[in-house]
Amino acid sequence: MTDLPYIHRVSLDDVPAHGLAVTLVPDEAQRAALARFVDIPAVHSLTADLRISPVGAGAHVTGRLKAQ
């Protein structure tokens, strides 16, 4: 498997029944790694606002991604 440039893990044990809001904002080095990974010149900004909800033995993730 290819090494991914940015990973944020959340244990299902940390997700309450009503869900969990998570905001991810990679730093400059992480954004540079993401840009190299998708072969683009740069990622100037990136924010992911996510909601993780438990579903059975897994989770459902919804959210909004904003990037420049």
C-alpha positions in Angstrom: 0.0 0.0 0.0 1.2 3.5 -0.8 2.2 5.7 2.2 -0.4 8.4 2.5 0.9 12.0 3.2 -1.7 12.8 5.8 -3.6 10.6 8.2 -5.8 11.5 11.2 -7.0 8.4 13.1 -9.9 8.5 15.4 -10.7 5.4 17.6 -14.3 4.4 17.5 -14.1 4.2 21.3 -13.7 8.0 21.3 -16.8 8.6 19.2 -19.9 9.2 21.5 -23.3 8.0 20.5 -24.3 11.6 19.5 -21.3 11.8 17.2 -18.0 13.8 17.2 -17.1 17.0 15.4 -13.5 17.1 14.1 -11.7 20.0 12.3 -8.5 19.1 10.5 -6.0 21.7 9.4 -2.8 20.3 8.0 0.4 22.4 8.6 2.6 23.7 5.8 4.8 20.5 5.6 1.7 18.3 5.5 0.1 20.4 2.7 3.3 20.2 0.7 3.3 16.4 1.0 -0.3 16.3 -0.1 0.5 18.5 -3.1 3.4 16.1 -4.1 1.1 13.1 -3.6 -1.5 14.4 -6.1 1.1 16.0 -8.4 0.0 19.6 -8.2 2.1 22.7 -7.6 0.8 23.5 -4.1 -1.9 23.3 -1.5 -2.0 26.8 0.0 -4.7 26.1 2.6 -6.8 23.1 3.6 -9.5 22.7 6.2 -11.8 19.7 6.7 -14.8 20.1 9.0 -16.1 16.6 9.7 -18.8 14.9 11.7 -18.2 11.2 12.7 -21.2 9.2 13.7 -21.2 5.6 15.0 -23.0 3.1 12.8 -23.0 -0.5 13.9 -19.4 -1.6 14.3 -18.1 1.3 12.1 -18.7 5.0 11.5 -20.3 7.4 9.0 -18.3 10.5 8.2 -19.8 13.6 6.6 -18.3 17.0 6.2 -17.0 19.8 4.2 -13.5 20.3 2.7 -12.1 23.7 1.7 -8.8 24.0 -0.1 -6.8 26.5 -2.2 
